Amino acid sequence: MSTTQESVVIAPSGHTGHASPGGSRKRLGPRWFTPWLYLLAPLALLAAFTYLPLADMVSYSFTDWDGLSPFSSFVGTKNYLDLFTRPELFQVFEVSLFYLVGSVVQIGAALYFATVLSFKTRLRNLFKGILFFPYLINGVAVGFVFLYFFQPGGTLDTVLHWFGVGPHLWLGDPDLVNVSLAGVSVWRFMGLNMVLFIGAIQSIPPALYEAAELDGANRWQQFRYIIAPGIRPIISLSAILAVSGSLAVFEIPFIMTGGSNNSETFVIQTIKLAFTFNKTGLASAAAVVLLLIVLALTWVQRTLVPDERVELT
């Protein structure tokens, strides 16, 4: 009677076992599809609520759909030609310039406060909370608060009267309304930029500040040669958000003026085309144009100011 030989395998834990006749057991390879299983749900939501509506919007822009009728006709590029021949289009871009200038002021003020509050300053946490608080307020509430602030004989006129300045129609004068509304936007969103800048500044190694102080560098030199290069990616991000935000302003001017007195923005004009004049096809074309403008400006900004990593250590 013949016996079968079995090789004994010693496991890492010290136990013995028998190897399979075919040789060592094969290990399972890395499951390449596992990360995609985790991404399946967010990608499905992104496609359902972003890309599919975007595709529908682009398709509507080539039709004369009124937003209510189950039928629509293909009109080709007629909506785009009509959009670029409307004088109101260029007027809303002029309004966006006020918000763009306000965004520059906003970023500058946020940089200043973030730099000051990143160093040892008394009550700096209190000032951080005070400056960030406006961003936490609902946009509708902000609009109604500043309606009373800018109304004739309101808070602003009362304060200016103490300094001998007469009352003004802040929201009724076409020369002042956009400046006033841009100021409200700066007041509301400056805290968000400040928090972003503070987080970036605090990520810079403290040893660099100590070395700069030993070399006799003042605060301005520290900001110019340490802080500004160190937070350049965040400044670039803020610039992109400022450009896109200045073109897509809606909440504050819609609540405070409804777009009257030459304060109509691109988004307000698009909303009126869709829901007041029932020109959903034309409004979709306007939305597509706005999207392309934002993408083009973002590409130009990223080309001129590339996102370079600055190693400070």
C-alpha positions as CSV (number, residue, x, y, z in Angstrom):
1,M,0.0,0.0,0.0
2,S,1.6,3.3,-1.1
3,T,1.4,6.4,0.9
4,T,1.0,10.0,-0.3
5,Q,3.7,12.5,0.7
6,E,2.4,15.9,1.9
7,S,4.7,18.9,2.5
8,V,4.3,20.6,5.8
9,V,4.1,24.4,5.8
10,I,4.9,26.5,8.9
11,A,2.6,29.5,9.1
12,P,3.9,32.8,10.4
13,S,1.9,32.3,13.6
14,G,3.7,29.1,14.4
15,H,1.0,26.6,13.3
16,T,1.5,24.0,10.8
17,G,-0.6,23.2,7.8
18,H,-0.6,21.3,4.6
19,A,0.1,22.9,1.2
20,S,-2.2,22.2,-1.7
21,P,-1.0,19.6,-4.2
22,G,-1.0,22.3,-6.9
23,G,1.6,24.4,-5.1
24,S,1.3,27.6,-2.9
25,R,-2.2,29.2,-2.7
26,K,-2.5,32.3,-5.0
27,R,-3.2,35.6,-3.3
28,L,-6.0,37.7,-4.6
29,G,-4.8,40.8,-6.5
30,P,-5.9,44.4,-5.5
31,R,-9.5,45.1,-6.3
32,W,-9.3,48.0,-8.7
33,F,-13.0,48.6,-8.7
34,T,-13.3,49.2,-5.0
35,P,-12.7,53.0,-5.2
36,W,-15.3,53.2,-7.9
37,L,-17.9,51.6,-5.7
38,Y,-17.4,54.4,-3.1
39,L,-17.6,57.0,-5.9
40,L,-20.7,55.5,-7.5
41,A,-23.2,57.3,-5.2
42,P,-21.7,60.9,-5.4
43,L,-21.0,60.5,-9.2
44,A,-24.7,59.5,-9.7
45,L,-25.9,62.5,-7.7
46,L,-23.5,64.8,-9.6
47,A,-24.7,63.5,-13.0
48,A,-28.4,63.6,-11.9
49,F,-28.4,67.1,-10.5
50,T,-25.6,68.8,-12.4
51,Y,-24.7,67.4,-15.8
52,L,-28.1,66.2,-16.9
53,P,-29.8,69.6,-16.1
54,L,-26.8,71.3,-17.9
55,A,-27.4,69.1,-21.0
56,D,-31.1,70.0,-20.9
57,M,-30.3,73.7,-20.5
58,V,-28.1,73.6,-23.6
59,S,-30.7,71.8,-25.6
60,Y,-33.4,74.3,-24.5
61,S,-31.2,77.2,-25.7
62,F,-31.7,76.0,-29.3
63,T,-35.5,76.0,-29.0
64,D,-38.3,78.5,-28.5
65,W,-39.7,76.7,-25.4
66,D,-41.8,79.0,-23.1
67,G,-41.3,76.8,-20.1
68,L,-45.0,75.7,-19.9
69,S,-45.9,74.2,-23.3
70,P,-45.2,70.5,-23.8
71,F,-44.1,71.3,-27.4
72,S,-41.2,73.4,-28.6
73,S,-39.6,74.2,-32.0
74,F,-35.9,74.1,-32.9
75,V,-34.7,77.6,-33.8
76,G,-30.9,77.0,-34.1
77,T,-28.8,79.9,-33.0
78,K,-31.6,82.4,-33.1
79,N,-31.6,82.8,-29.3
80,Y,-27.9,83.5,-29.2
81,L,-28.1,86.0,-32.0
82,D,-31.1,87.7,-30.3
83,L,-29.2,87.7,-27.0
84,F,-26.1,89.5,-28.4
85,T,-28.2,92.1,-30.2
86,R,-30.0,93.1,-27.1
87,P,-28.6,96.4,-25.7
88,E,-29.6,95.3,-22.2
89,L,-26.9,92.6,-22.3
90,F,-24.1,95.1,-22.4
91,Q,-25.7,97.2,-19.6
92,V,-25.7,94.3,-17.2
93,F,-22.0,93.7,-17.9
94,E,-21.4,97.4,-16.9
95,V,-23.2,96.6,-13.6
96,S,-21.0,93.6,-13.0
97,L,-18.0,95.9,-13.1
98,F,-19.1,97.6,-9.9
99,Y,-19.2,94.2,-8.2
100,L,-15.8,93.3,-9.7
101,V,-14.2,96.4,-8.2
102,G,-16.0,95.6,-4.9
103,S,-14.4,92.1,-5.0
104,V,-11.0,93.6,-5.4
105,V,-11.7,95.8,-2.3
106,Q,-13.1,92.7,-0.5
107,I,-10.0,90.6,-1.2
108,G,-7.7,93.5,-0.1
109,A,-9.6,94.1,3.1
110,A,-9.7,90.3,3.8
111,L,-5.9,90.1,3.3
112,Y,-5.3,93.0,5.7
113,F,-7.5,91.6,8.5
114,A,-6.2,88.1,8.0
115,T,-2.6,89.2,8.3
116,V,-3.2,91.3,11.4
117,L,-5.3,88.6,13.1
118,S,-2.8,85.9,12.4
119,F,-0.3,87.4,14.7
120,K,-0.6,87.9,18.4
121,T,-3.3,90.5,18.8
122,R,-5.6,91.2,21.8
123,L,-9.1,89.9,21.3
124,R,-8.2,88.5,17.9
125,N,-10.7,85.6,18.3
126,L,-13.5,88.1,19.0
127,F,-12.6,90.2,16.0
128,K,-12.5,87.0,13.8
129,G,-16.1,86.2,14.9
130,I,-17.3,89.8,14.4
131,L,-15.9,89.9,10.8
132,F,-17.0,86.4,9.9
133,F,-20.5,86.9,11.3
134,P,-22.1,88.7,8.2
135,Y,-21.4,85.6,6.1
136,L,-23.5,83.5,8.4
137,I,-26.6,85.7,7.9
138,N,-29.1,84.7,5.3
139,G,-29.0,86.8,2.1
140,V,-32.6,87.7,2.3
141,A,-32.2,89.0,5.9
142,V,-29.1,91.0,4.7
143,G,-31.2,92.5,1.9
144,F,-34.0,93.7,4.2
145,V,-31.6,95.0,6.9
146,F,-29.8,97.2,4.3
147,L,-33.1,98.3,2.9
148,Y,-33.7,100.2,6.1
149,F,-30.0,101.1,6.3
150,F,-30.1,102.9,2.9
151,Q,-33.6,104.3,2.9
152,P,-34.0,108.1,3.0
153,G,-33.6,109.3,6.6
154,G,-32.4,105.8,7.6
155,T,-29.3,104.7,9.5
156,L,-26.8,105.8,7.0
157,D,-28.3,109.3,6.5
158,T,-28.6,109.7,10.2
159,V,-24.9,109.0,10.8
160,L,-23.8,111.2,7.9
161,H,-26.0,114.0,9.2
162,W,-23.7,114.2,12.3
163,F,-20.9,115.1,10.0
164,G,-22.9,117.6,8.0
165,V,-23.6,115.5,5.0
166,G,-27.0,115.7,3.5
167,P,-29.3,112.8,2.7
168,H,-29.1,110.9,-0.5
169,L,-31.2,108.5,-2.5
170,W,-28.8,105.6,-2.1
171,L,-31.0,103.1,-3.9
172,G,-33.0,105.5,-6.0
173,D,-30.1,107.3,-7.7
174,P,-28.7,105.4,-10.7
175,D,-25.2,106.8,-9.9
176,L,-25.2,105.5,-6.3
177,V,-27.3,102.3,-6.4
178,N,-24.7,100.0,-7.7
179,V,-22.0,101.4,-5.4
180,S,-24.3,100.8,-2.5
181,L,-25.2,97.3,-3.5
182,A,-21.6,96.4,-4.1
183,G,-20.7,97.7,-0.7
184,V,-23.3,95.4,0.8
185,S,-21.7,92.5,-1.0
186,V,-18.3,93.4,0.3
187,W,-19.6,93.6,3.8
188,R,-21.2,90.2,3.6
189,F,-18.5,88.1,1.9
190,M,-15.3,89.7,3.2
191,G,-15.3,87.4,6.3
192,L,-15.3,84.3,4.2
193,N,-12.1,85.4,2.3
194,M,-10.6,86.4,5.6
195,V,-11.1,82.9,7.1
196,L,-9.6,81.3,4.0
197,F,-6.6,83.5,4.2
198,I,-6.1,83.0,7.9
199,G,-6.1,79.2,7.4
200,A,-3.5,79.5,4.7
201,I,-1.3,81.9,6.7
202,Q,-1.4,79.6,9.8
203,S,-0.1,76.8,7.6
204,I,3.2,78.7,7.0
205,P,6.0,77.4,9.3
206,P,6.5,79.7,12.3
207,A,10.3,79.3,12.0
208,L,10.2,81.5,8.9
209,Y,8.7,84.4,10.9
210,E,11.4,83.9,13.6
211,A,14.2,84.0,11.0
212,A,12.7,87.1,9.4
213,E,12.5,88.9,12.7
214,L,16.1,88.0,13.4
215,D,17.1,89.5,10.1
216,G,15.2,92.7,11.0
217,A,12.2,92.3,8.6
218,N,9.2,94.4,9.5
219,R,5.6,93.3,9.1
220,W,5.3,94.6,5.5
221,Q,8.4,92.7,4.5
222,Q,7.1,89.5,6.1
223,F,3.9,89.9,4.3
224,R,5.6,90.5,0.9
225,Y,8.2,87.8,1.0
226,I,6.6,85.1,3.3
227,I,2.9,85.4,3.5
228,A,2.0,86.5,0.0
229,P,4.0,83.7,-1.8
230,G,2.8,81.2,0.8
231,I,-0.9,81.8,0.3
232,R,-0.7,82.4,-3.5
233,P,-3.0,79.4,-4.4
234,I,-5.7,80.7,-2.0
235,I,-5.4,84.2,-3.5
236,S,-5.8,82.7,-6.9
237,L,-8.9,80.8,-5.8
238,S,-10.4,84.0,-4.3
239,A,-9.8,85.8,-7.6
240,I,-11.6,83.1,-9.5
241,L,-14.5,83.2,-7.1
242,A,-14.5,87.0,-7.3
243,V,-14.8,87.1,-11.1
244,S,-17.5,84.4,-11.3
245,G,-19.4,86.0,-8.3
246,S,-19.4,89.5,-9.9
247,L,-21.1,88.0,-13.0
248,A,-23.5,85.9,-11.1
249,V,-24.8,88.4,-8.5
250,F,-28.5,87.9,-7.8
251,E,-29.6,87.8,-4.2
252,I,-28.9,91.3,-2.8
253,P,-29.9,93.4,-5.8
254,F,-33.0,91.3,-6.5
255,I,-34.2,91.8,-2.9
256,M,-33.2,95.4,-2.5
257,T,-34.1,96.9,-5.9
258,G,-35.5,94.2,-8.1
259,G,-33.1,95.3,-10.8
260,S,-34.5,98.8,-11.1
261,N,-32.6,102.0,-11.5
262,N,-29.9,100.4,-13.7
263,S,-29.1,97.8,-11.1
264,E,-30.2,94.7,-13.1
265,T,-27.5,92.0,-13.2
266,F,-27.1,89.2,-15.7
267,V,-28.8,86.6,-13.5
268,I,-31.8,89.0,-12.8
269,Q,-32.2,89.6,-16.5
270,T,-32.1,85.8,-17.1
271,I,-34.7,85.2,-14.4
272,K,-37.0,87.8,-15.9
273,L,-36.7,86.3,-19.4
274,A,-37.6,82.9,-18.1
275,F,-40.4,83.6,-15.6
276,T,-41.7,87.0,-16.5
277,F,-41.6,86.9,-20.3
278,N,-41.9,83.1,-20.6
279,K,-38.8,82.9,-22.9
280,T,-37.2,79.9,-21.4
281,G,-35.2,79.2,-24.6
282,L,-33.7,82.6,-24.6
283,A,-33.0,82.5,-20.9
284,S,-31.3,79.1,-21.3
285,A,-29.1,80.7,-24.0
286,A,-28.2,83.5,-21.6
287,A,-27.3,81.0,-18.9
288,V,-25.1,79.1,-21.4
289,V,-23.3,82.4,-22.3
290,L,-22.7,83.2,-18.7
291,L,-21.3,79.7,-18.1
292,L,-18.9,80.1,-21.1
293,I,-17.8,83.5,-20.0
294,V,-17.0,82.3,-16.5
295,L,-15.1,79.3,-17.8
296,A,-13.2,81.5,-20.3
297,L,-12.2,84.0,-17.6
298,T,-11.2,81.2,-15.3
299,W,-9.0,79.7,-18.0
300,V,-7.3,83.0,-18.7
301,Q,-6.7,83.6,-15.0
302,R,-5.2,80.2,-14.5
303,T,-3.0,80.7,-17.6
304,L,-1.7,84.1,-16.6
305,V,-1.3,83.1,-12.9
306,P,-0.5,79.4,-12.8
307,D,-1.1,77.6,-9.5
308,E,2.5,77.0,-8.4
309,R,3.4,75.4,-5.2
310,V,5.8,77.6,-3.2
311,E,8.0,75.5,-0.9
312,L,8.8,77.7,2.1
313,T,10.6,75.1,4.2
